Amino acid sequence: MNPLKMIKHLIIGGGIAGISIAVKLLKRGESFLLLESSDRLGGKIETKRTVEACLEMGPSSFTDQSPEIFDLLDALGLKGDVLEPSPAAKNRFILKEGRIVRLPTAPPELITSGALSPWGKIRFLWEAVHVANPTKEEESVWGFFARHFGREAAEFLADPFVSGVYAGDARRLSFREAFPSMAEAEARSSSLIRHLFRNRRSGRVAPKTYQLKGGLGTLVERASGLLGEERFHRGEAVREIVSERGSLTAVTERDRYLAETIYLTSPAPAAAKILERHFGALSRELLRIEYAPLVSIHLRVSRREKYPFDGFGLLIPSCEQKKILGVLWHSSIFPDLFPDKGHHYLGIYAGGVRHPEVVEDSEERLRDLVLKEVQRFFSLRVTPEFLHLRRHRQAIPQYQLGYGVILQRIREELSRFPSLRLAGNYLEGVSLSKTAAQAMSVV
Ligand SMILES: Cc1cc2nc3c(=O)[nH]c(=O)nc-3n(C[C@H](O)[C@H](O)[C@H](O)COP(=O)(O)OP(=O)(O)OC[C@H]3O[C@@H](n4cnc5c(N)ncnc54)[C@H](O)[C@@H]3O)c2cc1C
């Protein structure tokens, strides 16, 4: 075994959380080392580029939910590379009884939208007048929406939205933990419709979606260049963190690193394994966090087809009983990333907690499933062309009922080890912007 190496700050994991910490330390002029088990930086972020298209294997955009993501882009010299979505991206769709239905983009459009039945619309709007009090039990996302807007809205609006963000089950996710800003809004004004109108009058709008020139891979490449070989070791997995007489040592197959501070940013199951021997209670809490598996698939469709694909995409409520959760119309959202103007480029997301088995299906079965379904959804004359597939076995952490208690115990355990910091998408939000903000907050 090589001699013990001394490091001031050690970062484990090079996803958006690890990158955000590294860039913040770099700005402060601190010395650090980032250890990544795979052969590249980025974690879930992975962009494949061809002359025709820029395809995202993982996340495909980021939001302005937290300003820190822009601080990160600024530090990487990428503020000028931010792309806004096309105006068409405001159009969003759901599948209802096998048909594609456009969602209202503003409250008055609800009247003409086919997303809800006439009674469903009346029940939805009734929210501005009366909202039943919550019960004492922790409320699921589905329960919250049903209480505010009626069961139909929960089924056709909340359920597919939860699939789109968490690949999760609206009936099992904690509303307070999964959508904290909406929970805060309810605390201020019982009606969310009235809250929305008040926000609109004061100019506050819903979170916006962005991309980067060259895709999200641009962020990873810029970070990689800034870190350089001496601050970033690829292919070096941490096996465990040892706590001895108040100091922490990270052990890998190659080396042992004695660090003043360790930032552990791997997904919760990997973190649990690393902490198993010396931080048993913390490890057990991390193991309680469930993840949704997901398969992302890229297809392309000739622009000669009739269906216009001018929008953000299609989400599929669970009552439609499909293995596909949604279809993003990537080339319509950020057309600049798709020089090939002869095709529409679509991203298909399948599996999630509703159909976890899908992630283990053979490539042939997956091809068969998505090509047939997509052809049927959009009444295409020709079968779409299959481009790429990526399996994410631990795609998104589930902020399930009881999650607040898990997080509270994690925080209590962590407070006993000030030199150990946890960061990642299972702590304060799953989006890239929330994960970056949480990670920066522990530095
Ligand atoms: C298909 C998909 C689509 C998504 N779409 C969006 C989107 O459009 N917008 C959005 O905002 N969010 C999206 N998300 C969510 C977002 O991508 C993730 O929440 C975020 O990227 C997670 O970042 P992270 O740093 O917490 O974890 P990760 O990206 O998982 O990074 C953790 C890193 O730790 C490394 N690691 C693990 N174990 C070890 C070890 N023992 N030693 C060293 N390194 C280790 C891993 O290799 C990995 O690189 C999507 C997620 C998926 C899966």
The ligand as an SDF file (V2000), in Angstrom:
LIG
                    3D

 53 58  0  0  0  0  0  0  0  0999 V2000
  -32.3550   10.3760  -17.5560 C   0  0  0  0  0  0  0  0  0  0  0  0
  -32.2850   11.5740  -16.6260 C   0  0  0  0  0  0  0  0  0  0  0  0
  -32.7940   12.7930  -17.0820 C   0  0  0  0  0  0  0  0  0  0  0  0
  -32.7220   13.9110  -16.2450 C   0  0  0  0  0  0  0  0  0  0  0  0
  -33.1770   15.1150  -16.7220 N   0  0  0  0  0  0  0  0  0  0  0  0
  -32.9500   16.2380  -16.0070 C   0  0  0  0  0  0  0  0  0  0  0  0
  -33.1830   17.5210  -16.5970 C   0  0  0  0  0  0  0  0  0  0  0  0
  -33.5490   17.6360  -17.7830 O   0  0  0  0  0  0  0  0  0  0  0  0
  -32.9600   18.6210  -15.8200 N   0  0  0  0  0  0  0  0  0  0  0  0
  -32.4900   18.5360  -14.5310 C   0  0  0  0  0  0  0  0  0  0  0  0
  -32.3120   19.5740  -13.8950 O   0  0  0  0  0  0  0  0  0  0  0  0
  -32.2260   17.3220  -13.9610 N   0  0  0  0  0  0  0  0  0  0  0  0
  -32.4360   16.1980  -14.6670 C   0  0  0  0  0  0  0  0  0  0  0  0
  -32.1180   14.9650  -14.1340 N   0  0  0  0  0  0  0  0  0  0  0  0
  -31.6110   14.9070  -12.7500 C   0  0  0  0  0  0  0  0  0  0  0  0
  -30.1230   15.2860  -12.6760 C   0  0  0  0  0  0  0  0  0  0  0  0
  -29.4680   14.8700  -13.8280 O   0  0  0  0  0  0  0  0  0  0  0  0
  -29.4560   14.6340  -11.4770 C   0  0  0  0  0  0  0  0  0  0  0  0
  -30.2260   14.8630  -10.3160 O   0  0  0  0  0  0  0  0  0  0  0  0
  -28.0450   15.1740  -11.2360 C   0  0  0  0  0  0  0  0  0  0  0  0
  -27.2970   15.1340  -12.4270 O   0  0  0  0  0  0  0  0  0  0  0  0
  -27.3690   14.3640  -10.1390 C   0  0  0  0  0  0  0  0  0  0  0  0
  -26.1040   14.8850   -9.8820 O   0  0  0  0  0  0  0  0  0  0  0  0
  -25.2000   14.3250   -8.6900 P   0  0  0  0  0  0  0  0  0  0  0  0
  -23.9160   15.0370   -8.7470 O   0  0  0  0  0  0  0  0  0  0  0  0
  -25.9860   14.3840   -7.4110 O   0  0  0  0  0  0  0  0  0  0  0  0
  -25.0320   12.7580   -8.9760 O   0  0  0  0  0  0  0  0  0  0  0  0
  -24.3780   11.9730  -10.2040 P   0  0  0  0  0  0  0  0  0  0  0  0
  -24.5390   12.7330  -11.4480 O   0  0  0  0  0  0  0  0  0  0  0  0
  -24.9410   10.6000  -10.1360 O   0  0  0  0  0  0  0  0  0  0  0  0
  -22.8170   11.9410   -9.8530 O   0  0  0  0  0  0  0  0  0  0  0  0
  -22.2790   11.1160   -8.8500 C   0  0  0  0  0  0  0  0  0  0  0  0
  -20.8880   10.6920   -9.2710 C   0  0  0  0  0  0  0  0  0  0  0  0
  -20.2960    9.9090   -8.2270 O   0  0  0  0  0  0  0  0  0  0  0  0
  -19.5130    8.9060   -8.8370 C   0  0  0  0  0  0  0  0  0  0  0  0
  -19.2730    7.8290   -7.8510 N   0  0  0  0  0  0  0  0  0  0  0  0
  -20.1470    6.8860   -7.4010 C   0  0  0  0  0  0  0  0  0  0  0  0
  -19.5400    6.0700   -6.5180 N   0  0  0  0  0  0  0  0  0  0  0  0
  -18.2660    6.5120   -6.3970 C   0  0  0  0  0  0  0  0  0  0  0  0
  -17.1350    6.0720   -5.6250 C   0  0  0  0  0  0  0  0  0  0  0  0
  -17.2210    5.0170   -4.8040 N   0  0  0  0  0  0  0  0  0  0  0  0
  -15.9700    6.7420   -5.7410 N   0  0  0  0  0  0  0  0  0  0  0  0
  -15.8540    7.8130   -6.5870 C   0  0  0  0  0  0  0  0  0  0  0  0
  -16.8910    8.2600   -7.3430 N   0  0  0  0  0  0  0  0  0  0  0  0
  -18.0750    7.6240   -7.2410 C   0  0  0  0  0  0  0  0  0  0  0  0
  -20.3640    8.4730  -10.0270 C   0  0  0  0  0  0  0  0  0  0  0  0
  -19.6030    7.7680  -10.9900 O   0  0  0  0  0  0  0  0  0  0  0  0
  -20.8610    9.8180  -10.5300 C   0  0  0  0  0  0  0  0  0  0  0  0
  -19.9980   10.3840  -11.4990 O   0  0  0  0  0  0  0  0  0  0  0  0
  -32.1720   13.8140  -14.9280 C   0  0  0  0  0  0  0  0  0  0  0  0
  -31.6780   12.5760  -14.4790 C   0  0  0  0  0  0  0  0  0  0  0  0
  -31.7210   11.4590  -15.3170 C   0  0  0  0  0  0  0  0  0  0  0  0
  -31.1570   10.1570  -14.8430 C   0  0  0  0  0  0  0  0  0  0  0  0
  1  2  1  0
  2  3  1  0
  2 52  2  0
  3  4  2  0
  4  5  1  0
  4 50  1  0
  5  6  2  0
  6  7  1  0
  6 13  1  0
  7  8  2  0
  7  9  1  0
  9 10  1  0
 10 11  2  0
 10 12  1  0
 12 13  2  0
 13 14  1  0
 14 15  1  0
 14 50  1  0
 15 16  1  0
 16 17  1  0
 16 18  1  0
 18 19  1  0
 18 20  1  0
 20 21  1  0
 20 22  1  0
 22 23  1  0
 23 24  1  0
 24 25  2  0
 24 26  1  0
 24 27  1  0
 27 28  1  0
 28 29  2  0
 28 30  1  0
 28 31  1  0
 31 32  1  0
 32 33  1  0
 33 34  1  0
 33 48  1  0
 34 35  1  0
 35 36  1  0
 35 46  1  0
 36 37  1  0
 36 45  1  0
 37 38  2  0
 38 39  1  0
 39 40  1  0
 39 45  2  0
 40 41  1  0
 40 42  2  0
 42 43  1  0
 43 44  2  0
 44 45  1  0
 46 47  1  0
 46 48  1  0
 48 49  1  0
 50 51  2  0
 51 52  1  0
 52 53  1  0
M  END
$$$$
